[in-house]
Amino acid sequence: MNIAGTGLSGLVGSRIVDILSKKYSFENWSLETGVDITDKQSLENCINASSASWIFHFAAYTDVQGAEVQKSQGLESIAWKVNVRATEHIVELCQKSGKHVLYIDTDYAFDGNKKSYSEEDTPNPQGWYAQTKTEGAKRVVALGTKGLIIRISNPYRASPVGQATQPGKTDFVHKMLARLQGNQKIIAPSDQLFVPTFIDDIAQAIDKLVSIEANGIYHVVGSQAVSPYETGKIIARTYGLDEALVAPTTFAQYFKDRAPAPQYAVLKNDKIHRLGISMHTFESGMQQVKKQELQK
Ligand SMILES: NC(=O)c1ccc[n+]([C@@H]2O[C@H](COP(=O)([O-])OP(=O)(O)OC[C@H]3O[C@@H](n4cnc5c(N)ncnc54)[C@H](OP(=O)(O)O)[C@@H]3O)[C@@H](O)[C@H]2O)c1
């Protein structure tokens, strides 16, 4: 099957393409391939010329802190133009041509005041990045049977793209790992919870969801809720580094001068489990990351 997509050169997209290209052929529309998704005409040319039945729309303005300072610009902010308006255009063009759209939403859709969240829970995003992503997701939901949204959380993988040259495209695991390897301290909240997601599992889930022409929202997240402090410890243990470099702080202290984040972003993944999709715990995912990196 032919898949066309935006953001397929990003942290998540590039790994999805690595894994699924045995089965699907991919056409990548990104800045690197000369397509700016904020340019509607450019999108229209691509979508109308494509024979793909699915558009994997992964491109986004993903800088959470950068988005927050644009908040006062509202609909004129880059975050809105990329995350909402471009999504709106993709949805509109796909509706006309009868294509499916797959969109990736974030666990930041929730305010983090509840202990856990299912797909039925109503989003209440706090920061500007999260608000624009949630608005984008609403546009895709409006596609009905042709709109599929997966929510992921803190995706990680082996050897993230551009690790050395483009630090923005690395994952939180390799940011922490680089500090530990450089003998630098990590201070991370011990009273925050999230469900880090192994990107290889996202690829398997997407394969299944596409094969059954799924629509609506699915939480495609890891099977272990951990605090950022615990993830630091697990990464240190996995790579035989000094766990004592990882020190706890509180959620309130850590996020004092940062964009808002949910304190308890424990998304439940029962809905995909019922489809036979299993997701790694953070500890077992890290073992896979290390194994794959040793094989390189
Ligand atoms: N990473 C996370 O922690 C996380 C968590 C939850 C959800 N998500 C969602 O998952 C998806 C993938 O995230 P990621 O971490 O893989 O992102 P990423 O590494 O930052 O990559 C973003 C991608 O978007 C493309 N892009 C940005 N602006 C564009 C524009 N104007 N026109 C065309 N392409 C544009 C970039 O293209 P170039 O490479 O050409 O610049 C890049 O391929 C996003 O929708 C994100 O919101 C991410």
The ligand as an SDF file (V2000), in Angstrom:
LIG
                    3D

 48 52  0  0  0  0  0  0  0  0999 V2000
    8.1400   14.1130   20.5300 N   0  0  0  0  0  0  0  0  0  0  0  0
    7.2170   14.1010   21.4710 C   0  0  0  0  0  0  0  0  0  0  0  0
    7.5230   14.1330   22.6860 O   0  0  0  0  0  0  0  0  0  0  0  0
    5.7430   13.9620   21.0950 C   0  0  0  0  0  0  0  0  0  0  0  0
    4.8120   13.6320   22.1040 C   0  0  0  0  0  0  0  0  0  0  0  0
    3.4500   13.5230   21.7600 C   0  0  0  0  0  0  0  0  0  0  0  0
    3.0480   13.7640   20.4390 C   0  0  0  0  0  0  0  0  0  0  0  0
    3.9900   14.1140   19.5080 N   0  0  0  0  0  0  0  0  0  0  0  0
    3.5130   14.3660   18.1350 C   0  0  0  0  0  0  0  0  0  0  0  0
    4.0980   13.3910   17.2840 O   0  0  0  0  0  0  0  0  0  0  0  0
    4.3070   13.9440   15.9950 C   0  0  0  0  0  0  0  0  0  0  0  0
    5.7420   13.7140   15.5800 C   0  0  0  0  0  0  0  0  0  0  0  0
    6.5960   14.3590   16.5430 O   0  0  0  0  0  0  0  0  0  0  0  0
    8.1830   14.3000   16.4310 P   0  0  0  0  0  0  0  0  0  0  0  0
    8.7260   14.3330   17.8100 O   0  0  0  0  0  0  0  0  0  0  0  0
    8.5840   13.2200   15.4820 O   0  0  0  0  0  0  0  0  0  0  0  0
    8.4710   15.7290   15.7570 O   0  0  0  0  0  0  0  0  0  0  0  0
    9.8350   16.3270   15.2070 P   0  0  0  0  0  0  0  0  0  0  0  0
   10.9740   15.3910   15.3470 O   0  0  0  0  0  0  0  0  0  0  0  0
    9.9540   17.6900   15.8000 O   0  0  0  0  0  0  0  0  0  0  0  0
    9.5240   16.4610   13.6620 O   0  0  0  0  0  0  0  0  0  0  0  0
    8.5820   17.3770   13.2100 C   0  0  0  0  0  0  0  0  0  0  0  0
    8.4040   17.1640   11.7570 C   0  0  0  0  0  0  0  0  0  0  0  0
    7.4950   18.1530   11.2860 O   0  0  0  0  0  0  0  0  0  0  0  0
    8.0010   18.7020   10.0850 C   0  0  0  0  0  0  0  0  0  0  0  0
    7.5380   20.0850    9.9290 N   0  0  0  0  0  0  0  0  0  0  0  0
    7.4860   21.0640   10.8680 C   0  0  0  0  0  0  0  0  0  0  0  0
    7.0050   22.1930   10.3110 N   0  0  0  0  0  0  0  0  0  0  0  0
    6.7170   21.9140    9.0180 C   0  0  0  0  0  0  0  0  0  0  0  0
    6.1900   22.6610    7.9330 C   0  0  0  0  0  0  0  0  0  0  0  0
    5.8350   23.9550    8.0690 N   0  0  0  0  0  0  0  0  0  0  0  0
    6.0520   22.0460    6.7400 N   0  0  0  0  0  0  0  0  0  0  0  0
    6.4000   20.7570    6.5710 C   0  0  0  0  0  0  0  0  0  0  0  0
    6.8990   19.9850    7.5540 N   0  0  0  0  0  0  0  0  0  0  0  0
    7.0640   20.5650    8.7690 C   0  0  0  0  0  0  0  0  0  0  0  0
    9.5140   18.6260   10.2140 C   0  0  0  0  0  0  0  0  0  0  0  0
   10.0590   18.6320    8.9110 O   0  0  0  0  0  0  0  0  0  0  0  0
   11.6380   18.8310    8.6410 P   0  0  0  0  0  0  0  0  0  0  0  0
   12.2970   17.6030    9.1740 O   0  0  0  0  0  0  0  0  0  0  0  0
   11.7060   18.9610    7.1780 O   0  0  0  0  0  0  0  0  0  0  0  0
   12.0020   20.0700    9.4080 O   0  0  0  0  0  0  0  0  0  0  0  0
    9.6780   17.2830   10.9310 C   0  0  0  0  0  0  0  0  0  0  0  0
    9.7180   16.2280   10.0060 O   0  0  0  0  0  0  0  0  0  0  0  0
    3.9300   15.4230   16.1010 C   0  0  0  0  0  0  0  0  0  0  0  0
    2.6340   15.5750   15.5930 O   0  0  0  0  0  0  0  0  0  0  0  0
    3.9640   15.7120   17.5800 C   0  0  0  0  0  0  0  0  0  0  0  0
    3.0970   16.7580   17.9400 O   0  0  0  0  0  0  0  0  0  0  0  0
    5.3160   14.1930   19.7990 C   0  0  0  0  0  0  0  0  0  0  0  0
  1  2  1  0
  2  3  2  0
  2  4  1  0
  4  5  1  0
  4 48  2  0
  5  6  2  0
  6  7  1  0
  7  8  2  0
  8  9  1  0
  8 48  1  0
  9 10  1  0
  9 46  1  0
 10 11  1  0
 11 12  1  0
 11 44  1  0
 12 13  1  0
 13 14  1  0
 14 15  2  0
 14 16  1  0
 14 17  1  0
 17 18  1  0
 18 19  2  0
 18 20  1  0
 18 21  1  0
 21 22  1  0
 22 23  1  0
 23 24  1  0
 23 42  1  0
 24 25  1  0
 25 26  1  0
 25 36  1  0
 26 27  1  0
 26 35  1  0
 27 28  2  0
 28 29  1  0
 29 30  1  0
 29 35  2  0
 30 31  1  0
 30 32  2  0
 32 33  1  0
 33 34  2  0
 34 35  1  0
 36 37  1  0
 36 42  1  0
 37 38  1  0
 38 39  2  0
 38 40  1  0
 38 41  1  0
 42 43  1  0
 44 45  1  0
 44 46  1  0
 46 47  1  0
M  CHG  2   8   1  16  -1
M  END
$$$$
